[in-house]
Amino acid sequence: MKRDYKLAGSKERRGINRRMAVAGMLALLLLAATVGLYLQLKKERTGPTYSDIRDPVERALVPFWKGTTMYGESLLMVADGEKPPEASLLFTPLEIVSVTDAGQDIVYEPGVDWIFENGKLKLPEGSRIPVMKKSRLYPRTHIPGMDFAKKGGGYVLYREGSFFHEQQVSVTYTHRANEWKGPVPSLAERALKRTLGRLRAGEPLKLILYGDSIAEGQNASGITGAAPYLPSWGELLVEALKLNYASELIFENPSVGGKDSAWGKAEARALVAERRPDLVILAFGMNDGTLDVPPEQFRSNIQDIVDQIRSANPDVEFIVVSTSLPNPETEFLKQQPNYKTEIDRLEGEGIVVADLTGVHQELLKHKPFADMTGNNINHPNDFLIRWYAQYITGLLVP
């Protein structure tokens, strides 16, 4: 019998095409699943990337010690004589994503406004980036209210408000993982057992932040009214908790600038204990250190504050913050570095220490104080404020 090879070949080809189409679809699905799994594993290993996070508050809360993108590191470009201004970054950049003003409104152009060579960000002639002359940063003559004495002679420039913020630039870049060698927080499962239990159960939590001007949020751009309007670190912490838990959060901040732990002890009952909080963050130490309060006395004052608040609510828990440091070129730096060892003795059930002293000490190994300051004396800028918020969040959020 004569075969119609043409018809038989057409059917065979259609069958082969169908099988190939199905196989192709399966291959595409497998490839998509593989790529998706790879990207998910990559994100778990390195944390969110710059493009993953659109919300500026969420971006501000991405832990600096995780991931491979540094978002918004601050620099103050200082001109020393005829030398072109240059500055080092905290980590070694793989790629610089952007250089902007501190308000993140002006994007500076590579090759025109800045270059990166030999491990430093440098400003070519004609750059639009703000520059602080070294002679201005270190005045030779005293102007009351605008500078403080410098160790060894001369003066150190001082300004409140957004003055230093507006002189600084913000750099976003990628880097290798695990470059941070300083203190890293861990979830305070034992010390803050009740607090974490309430948060996980979605129960209401009353949080009080009690301290000095750093706790108030002084020099945060949101407080001074400058872009990008970053909130105080206490408010950033609350936002972090809202992002991770369903609890109703009641946040109060009776902190007062210029105060020390002796004042905190005297006012603890009225300002904190009577409000019956569930969690208290104690953030004194900057002014105590400058007043040369002995470490043992500082610890005693903090212990007294804890005891007064516990007398009104035995279940209350505490985060005790070891302060960031003042300008090391001034007489404001005295006892502050010595307080961490003392307040570590308070740690135990219901009390954990947040080591911002150690964080700032590590930062100062790589960056000058002026890069991270809001007033050039003792207040953090937005960059260092984010370290406060991120570190304390790390005690409360996995």
Disulfide bonds with the S-S distance in Angstrom:
none
